[in-house]
Amino acid sequence: MAGTDQNARSSSDSATDSTPVSVSEAVDRRMSCRAFLDTPVADEVIAELLVKSSRAPSGGNVQPWKIYIVNGETMNRFRKRVAETDIEPPGYDIYPAKLWEPHRTARFELGEQMYALLGIAREDKAGRLERMAENYNFFGAPAALFCFLDGRMLPPQWSDCGMFLQTFMLLAVEAGLATCPQEIWTTRSRLVADFVGAPDKLMLFCGMAIGHPDTDHPVNRLRSERLRLDQFVTWVD
Ligand SMILES: Cc1cc2nc3c(=O)[nH]c(=O)nc-3n(C[C@H](O)[C@H](O)[C@H](O)COP(=O)(O)O)c2cc1C
């Protein structure tokens, strides 16, 4: 339920300290951060995370990910460009047209929990839209990456990109940083491709906000729920 201890994490256990963490701790601490401080992140730090992340597995070792980094002054220019443009038809369908259970409820509850933490009521459509639009500001993050792959690649290679991105996000926790993967950028894919100079043959999968979390912001107290084992595991006799 929204606002209960189960769904809220205290500011002390979010991904802020850069002490060594076990894999289990990094997995547990990683969360989609939706409010960042403007504290800069050096290119060198991001480069090191990318080098380490490139150890991620991929089918046939094809390594289909193509990553573009937007940081510092470039981020200021990017934000200006975003503000000057409208959203576009998405480059791909983010979800199936009619999501079914239990996924439909999981998605619905995520939104309800988040808006409850922010005190935005269901009837407050403008408030919800405004909050959604924060995605296009990378939730205030000073740095971001965009993950593209060749448009001729197939579902297995999209999955490879997911592995790369998760590896990056876990390593970011170890480095004391927070992240938010963002497929919403598919609704700005032309603008993004144009800005970063990606060739036409590349397709944008998602963006990712990178930075230091604002641990006092209520949205970062969200601890998203997970399905129970019996909802996604079958033990075969
Ligand atoms: C590929 C991908 C794309 C996502 N896109 C968005 C997005 O556009 N905006 C957003 O706020 N969260 C986005 N998320 C975050 C998910 O909502 C989040 O991972 C999920 O609710 C689980 O919460 P957690 O990441 O805090 O554990 C995305 C996650 C993934 C893996």
The ligand as an ORCA input file, in Angstrom:
! r2SCAN-3c Opt
* xyz 0 1
  C      14.023     -0.381    -19.640
  C      13.395      0.453    -18.563
  C      12.777      1.638    -18.873
  C      12.205      2.442    -17.875
  N      11.650      3.649    -18.203
  C      11.221      4.481    -17.237
  C      10.776      5.789    -17.563
  O      10.714      6.192    -18.730
  N      10.427      6.615    -16.545
  C      10.479      6.208    -15.230
  O      10.153      7.005    -14.352
  N      10.880      4.960    -14.901
  C      11.266      4.103    -15.856
  N      11.736      2.851    -15.546
  C      11.822      2.463    -14.132
  C      10.787      1.413    -13.730
  O       9.540      2.014    -13.495
  C      11.319      0.716    -12.484
  O      12.489      0.003    -12.818
  C      10.333     -0.237    -11.827
  O       9.198      0.425    -11.387
  C      10.983     -0.955    -10.642
  O      11.409      0.001     -9.681
  P      12.932      0.164     -9.256
  O      13.742      0.400    -10.494
  O      12.940      1.360     -8.336
  O      13.340     -1.097     -8.565
  C      12.246      2.016    -16.520
  C      12.857      0.789    -16.220
  C      13.419      0.013    -17.223
  C      14.081     -1.283    -16.847
*
